Amino acid sequence: MTGFVIGAALLALLAVLFVVLPLLRSGAAVPTPPAATAAMVVTFGLIGLSAIIYSLLGSPAGVRASTVASSGAKANIAALARHLEQHPDDQSSWIALGAAYATTGEYGLALRSYQQANQLSHGTDPNVLADIAEAMLLQDNGAQSVQQASQLLQHALRIDPQSAKALFYSALIAYRTGELQVARDDFAALLKLTPAPPEKLRVALQHQIDQIDAQLHPQIDPATAIHVRVRLASALEAKVPPNASLFVFVRSPDGGPPLAVKRSPMKLPQDVDLSAADAMIAARSVRPGQKVTVVARISASGNPLPQSGDLYGQIEYVAGKTGPRSIEIDKLTP
């Protein structure tokens, strides 16, 4: 029966996976609110991700979370609170209390409970670190929470590279922030867990890895290809904000929405290839031999629209004909 329940929950997880991740891919080229990652995590949280992941690993924490959800979270919260008044050093009960609060949507209280458990483990329990990260994301306090959660997840993975929950959330955050190679590595690590995930989950994870591979190594249309190497002027190196993103746009001389766009993590110099395959709108893409402007922009907000303080550079290019060129980011948006 347990295997059936886990399998059903995994199918629910996969259903959401295939809906959410394509939306994130298409959303990378348009303004995205800071709450997008948290909203994505809430979706997964609603289907009991932590219970699923921990059940796969045979973790007692996952079993407790599942029991809380099925037997009435509020009653368990009261019982756990009474128990912890008498036994404040019981780490497992703090974890169970955090899971109970998360089940009822009280993510702030869940966070505090997990943090108490973390103190008792002196920051050495990777599952608790992943629990804290999950609660931070579900609580939705903006980009700072996402950054803190990511740091916790990386700490958890340094302690235990096979922490399934840490791998999964790390993959989601990496995907959302455009770090496709990190996301791919984390999804691939999930495939290698022992015991192995069920067949349908393995197929779904492999499908997602294949999708990421297609983005990392896209098929470039030679007739509309644009190849640029983006560099940063040394005079502006000190002005690059933390957690910035790089956007490269192809614009028509006639104006209007970009003909193509790519978002990448901030790593310069960087080679970027674009073509008609990177169009934002199917009916509006780069044409063979079209004269265009290629703009490279460093965005502090993660928003591709120009913001004061953004760094940028641009060149003119003839699609499919000019060949590789360099763009130096040497200007500051007023």
C-alpha positions in Angstrom: 0.0 0.0 0.0 2.8 2.4 0.9 4.4 1.9 -2.6 1.0 2.6 -4.2 0.6 5.9 -2.3 4.1 7.0 -3.0 3.6 6.2 -6.7 0.4 8.1 -6.9 2.0 11.1 -5.2 4.9 10.9 -7.7 2.5 10.9 -10.6 1.0 14.1 -9.2 4.4 15.6 -8.8 5.3 14.8 -12.4 2.0 16.2 -13.7 3.0 19.5 -12.1 6.6 19.2 -13.2 5.6 19.1 -16.9 3.2 22.1 -16.5 5.5 24.4 -14.5 8.9 23.9 -16.1 7.8 24.7 -19.6 6.2 27.9 -18.3 9.5 28.8 -16.6 11.3 28.2 -19.9 9.0 30.5 -21.8 9.0 33.0 -19.0 12.8 33.5 -19.0 12.4 36.0 -21.9 9.8 38.3 -20.2 9.6 40.1 -16.9 9.3 37.7 -14.0 8.1 38.7 -10.5 10.3 37.8 -7.5 7.6 35.5 -6.2 7.8 33.2 -9.2 10.1 30.7 -7.5 8.1 30.7 -4.4 4.9 30.2 -6.3 6.5 27.3 -8.1 7.6 25.8 -4.8 4.1 26.2 -3.3 2.8 24.1 -6.2 5.1 21.3 -5.3 4.5 21.7 -1.6 0.8 21.3 -2.0 1.3 17.7 -3.3 3.4 16.7 -0.4 6.9 16.8 -2.0 8.8 16.4 1.3 6.8 13.3 2.3 7.4 11.8 -1.2 11.1 12.5 -1.3 11.8 11.3 2.3 9.6 8.3 1.8 11.7 7.3 -1.2 14.8 7.5 1.1 13.1 5.8 4.0 13.6 8.8 6.2 11.6 8.9 9.5 11.0 12.6 8.9 9.1 11.9 5.7 7.1 9.2 7.5 6.2 11.7 10.2 5.2 14.4 7.7 3.0 11.9 5.9 1.4 10.8 9.2 0.8 14.4 10.2 -1.0 15.1 6.9 -3.2 12.1 7.2 -4.2 12.2 10.8 -5.0 15.8 11.4 -2.2 18.4 11.5 -3.7 20.7 14.0 -4.2 17.9 16.6 -0.6 16.9 16.1 0.6 20.4 16.4 -1.0 20.7 19.9 0.4 17.3 21.0 3.8 18.1 19.7 3.8 21.5 21.4 2.9 19.9 24.7 5.6 17.3 24.3 8.3 19.9 23.4 7.5 21.9 26.5 8.7 19.0 28.5 11.4 17.8 26.1 12.8 20.9 24.3 15.9 18.9 23.1 13.9 16.4 21.1 15.1 17.2 17.6 12.8 14.7 15.8 9.7 16.4 17.4 10.8 19.8 16.2 11.1 18.4 12.7 7.6 16.8 13.0 6.2 20.1 14.3 7.7 22.0 11.4 6.2 19.5 9.0 2.8 19.9 10.7 2.9 23.7 10.5 3.9 23.4 6.8 0.9 21.1 6.2 -1.4 23.9 7.5 0.3 26.6 5.5 1.9 28.2 8.6 5.3 28.5 7.0 6.8 31.1 9.4 6.1 28.7 12.3 7.4 25.8 10.3 10.6 27.7 9.6 11.1 28.5 13.3 10.5 24.8 14.2 13.1 23.6 11.7 15.5 26.3 12.8 15.2 25.0 16.4 15.9 21.4 15.1 18.9 22.8 13.2 20.3 24.4 16.3 20.1 21.0 18.1 21.9 19.3 15.2 24.5 22.1 15.1 23.8 22.6 11.4 25.0 19.2 10.4 21.7 17.5 9.4 21.2 18.0 5.6 17.5 17.0 5.8 16.8 19.8 8.3 18.7 22.3 6.2 16.6 21.3 3.2 13.5 21.7 5.4 14.5 25.2 6.3 15.1 26.1 2.7 11.7 24.7 1.7 10.0 26.7 4.4 11.8 29.9 3.3 10.6 29.4 -0.3 7.1 28.6 0.7 7.0 31.7 3.0 7.7 33.8 -0.1 9.8 36.8 1.2 11.1 37.6 -2.2 14.5 37.2 -3.9 16.5 37.3 -0.6 14.7 34.2 0.6 15.5 32.4 -2.6 19.1 33.3 -2.2 19.3 32.2 1.4 17.4 29.0 0.6 19.9 28.2 -2.2 22.8 28.7 0.2 21.3 26.3 2.7 20.6 23.7 0.0 24.2 23.9 -1.2 25.4 23.4 2.4 23.1 20.4 2.7 24.5 18.9 -0.5 28.0 19.4 0.8 27.1 17.3 3.8 25.1 14.8 1.8 25.3 14.9 -2.0 22.4 12.4 -2.1 19.9 14.4 -0.2 16.9 14.1 -2.5 15.0 17.0 -1.2 18.0 19.3 -1.4 18.8 18.1 -4.9 15.2 18.7 -6.1 14.8 22.2 -4.7 18.4 23.1 -5.8 17.4 21.9 -9.3 14.2 24.0 -9.3 16.0 27.2 -8.1 18.8 26.7 -10.6 16.4 26.2 -13.4 14.5 29.3 -12.4 17.6 31.4 -12.3 18.9 30.2 -15.6 21.7 28.0 -14.2 20.8 25.1 -16.5 23.9 23.1 -16.0 23.4 23.1 -12.3 19.8 22.1 -12.7 20.8 19.3 -15.1 23.4 18.0 -12.7 20.9 18.0 -9.8 18.2 16.2 -11.8 20.8 13.7 -13.0 21.8 13.1 -9.4 18.2 12.3 -8.5 18.2 9.6 -11.1 21.2 7.9 -9.4 19.8 7.8 -5.9 19.6 4.5 -4.0 17.1 3.0 -3.9 16.3 4.0 -7.5 13.2 6.1 -8.1 10.2 4.4 -9.7 10.3 3.9 -13.4 7.8 6.6 -14.2 9.8 9.2 -12.2 13.0 8.1 -13.9 11.5 8.6 -17.3 10.2 12.0 -16.3 13.5 13.1 -14.9 15.3 11.9 -18.0 12.8 13.8 -20.1 13.6 17.0 -18.2 17.3 16.4 -18.5 16.8 16.0 -22.3 14.9 19.3 -22.4 17.7 21.1 -20.6 20.3 19.5 -22.9 18.3 20.9 -25.8 18.7 24.4 -24.3 22.3 24.0 -23.4 23.2 22.8 -26.9 20.5 24.2 -29.1 20.2 23.6 -32.8 21.2 26.9 -34.4 19.5 27.9 -37.7 22.5 28.8 -39.9 20.5 31.2 -42.1 19.6 33.3 -39.1 22.5 32.6 -36.8 24.0 35.3 -34.5 27.2 34.4 -32.7 28.6 36.8 -30.1 31.1 36.8 -27.3 30.0 39.0 -24.5 32.7 40.8 -22.5 32.6 43.4 -19.7 34.6 46.6 -19.8 37.2 46.5 -17.0 36.1 50.0 -15.9 32.6 48.6 -15.0 33.6 45.5 -13.2 33.1 47.0 -9.8 29.5 48.1 -10.8 28.2 44.6 -11.4 25.5 43.9 -8.8 25.4 40.6 -6.8 23.0 38.0 -8.2 22.8 39.8 -11.6 21.6 38.1 -14.8 22.8 38.5 -18.3 20.2 39.1 -21.1 21.2 39.1 -24.8 18.5 40.5 -27.2 18.2 40.8 -30.9 16.3 43.9 -31.9 14.8 45.0 -35.2 15.7 48.5 -36.5 12.0 49.0 -36.8 11.5 48.7 -33.1 8.9 46.5 -31.3 9.5 43.4 -29.1 12.9 41.7 -29.4 13.2 39.2 -32.2 15.2 36.8 -30.0 16.4 36.7 -26.4 18.5 34.5 -24.1 19.0 34.8 -20.4 22.2 33.4 -18.8 23.9 33.4 -15.4 26.4 36.2 -14.8 29.6 34.7 -16.1 31.8 36.8 -18.4 33.2 36.5 -21.0 30.5 34.3 -22.4 29.7 33.0 -25.8 26.0 33.3 -26.8 24.4 31.9 -29.9 20.9 33.1 -31.1 18.8 32.5 -34.1 15.1 32.4 -35.2 14.7 29.5 -32.8 15.0 31.9 -29.9 12.1 34.1 -30.9 9.7 35.3 -28.2 6.8 35.4 -30.6 6.5 32.7 -33.3 5.3 35.2 -35.9 8.1 37.6 -35.1 11.6 36.2 -35.5 15.0 37.0 -37.1 15.0 36.7 -40.9 17.9 35.5 -43.0 20.2 38.4 -43.8 18.3 40.8 -41.6 20.2 43.8 -40.2 19.6 43.8 -36.4 21.0 45.3 -33.2 22.3 42.8 -30.6 22.2 44.1 -27.0 23.8 42.5 -24.0 22.4 43.7 -20.7 23.4 43.0 -17.1 20.2 43.1 -15.0 20.3 43.5 -11.2 16.6 42.8 -10.9 16.3 39.8 -13.1 14.0 41.9 -15.3 15.0 42.1 -19.0 13.4 45.6 -19.3 15.9 48.4 -18.9 16.3 49.6 -15.3 18.4 52.5 -14.0 21.9 51.2 -13.1 21.9 48.3 -15.6 25.1 47.8 -17.6 24.8 47.2 -21.3 26.6 47.1 -24.7 25.4 46.7 -28.3 26.5 46.0 -31.8 25.0 45.9 -35.3 24.8 42.5 -37.0 23.6 40.8 -40.1 21.8 37.6 -39.2 23.4 34.5 -40.8 26.2 36.5 -42.5 28.3 38.6 -40.1 30.0 35.7 -38.2 31.3 35.7 -34.7 31.6 39.1 -33.1 32.4 40.6 -29.7 30.0 42.8 -27.6 31.6 44.8 -24.8 29.3 45.9 -22.0 30.6 49.4 -21.5 27.6 51.6 -20.8 25.5 52.4 -17.8 21.7 52.9 -18.0 20.9 56.3 -16.4 
